[in-house]
């Protein structure tokens, strides 16, 4: 084999597993069906729903307030024990991070890889943006036990790799 070809292959990446949660779709296949079928997944919210969500009437009563959102289903069903979280850690971990952990595991399953049995390297590529969940946690003294990377989007990739033994 020519060494030039070997070097070229070192930069190749194969995406062999994919997962996602979307408004109106519990997985990637349902998401694609919704796109194909023209399903609108943004939900318009009633006064009661906005109040129940803790949004003050002075906010949602304004004419410029958009009373709609893309909601994910079953975000409260996180199995923290499966991912090695204590009940307290699971409770205060950013919901976006919890969903990411579940999706990362689903992508591995879909690809047919079990990181606990696979001896090769498995890489994890992820992106996340800042949100205000971390600020809300630190402003609540009952939740502020110690800083952990699993509470913020910046620690998503590192924590997922560590909790599921991904080494690539």
C-alpha positions, -999 to 999 in steps of 0.1 A, spaced: 0 0 0 13 35 -9 20 56 23 4 86 6 -29 68 6 -25 58 43 -19 94 52 -49 106 33 -71 80 52 -60 94 86 -82 124 80 -113 106 69 -143 105 92 -173 82 88 -206 93 103 -222 59 110 -247 68 137 -271 97 140 -297 107 166 -317 138 174 -348 151 191 -369 178 175 -402 196 181 -428 172 170 -403 144 164 -388 119 188 -361 108 164 -344 116 131 -367 93 111 -398 111 124 -382 144 118 -376 135 81 -412 123 78 -424 156 92 -403 175 67 -415 153 38 -451 156 48 -451 193 56 -459 189 93 -456 221 113 -440 214 147 -442 248 163 -469 250 189 -489 281 197 -495 285 234 -526 295 252 -528 319 282 -531 290 305 -500 272 291 -479 304 293 -490 310 329 -483 273 338 -448 277 323 -441 306 347 -442 334 322 -457 365 336 -487 380 320 -469 413 316 -445 395 293 -469 373 272 -495 401 271 -473 424 250 -481 427 214 -445 419 203 -444 386 224 -444 355 202 -467 330 219 -451 300 202 -424 275 207 -408 242 196 -413 218 224 -395 185 229 -415 156 244 -405 135 274 -375 156 285 -383 147 321 -377 109 315 -339 110 318 -323 78 332 -296 94 352 -285 61 368 -278 47 333 -253 75 327 -238 73 362 -254 103 377 -266 106 413 -302 116 416 -291 151 427 -267 154 397 -294 143 373 -318 169 388 -295 198 383 -279 189 350 -289 211 321 -319 195 303 -301 201 270 -271 181 283 -294 153 294 -310 151 259 -275 152 244 -264 122 264 -295 102 254 -290 111 217 -253 103 218 -261 68 232 -289 63 207 -264 72 179 -239 46 192 -267 20 194 -278 28 159 -243 24 146 -240 -9 163 -212 1 187 -210 -6 225 -181 15 239 -178 -9 268 -171 -38 244 -155 -21 214 -117 -20 216 -112 6 189 -114 43 192 -148 60 190 -148 98 185 -175 122 195 -181 154 175 -205 179 191 -214 215 191 -234 235 217 -242 271 224 -245 290 257 -278 291 274 -290 305 307 -296 272 326 -262 274 343 -270 309 355 -303 297 369 -286 269 388 -261 291 404 -287 316 415 -306 288 433 -287 280 465 -304 247 469 -289 235 436 -254 250 440 -235 221 454 -203 223 433 -196 233 397 -195 205 372 -190 205 335 -222 184 331 -243 215 340 -231 235 311 -230 231 273 -192 236 273 -188 202 291 -212 183 269 -186 165 248 -161 158 276 -187 145 300 -204 123 275 -171 108 264 -161 101 300 -194 87 311 -196 63 282 -159 54 278 -154 70 244 -117 73 236 -114 86 201 
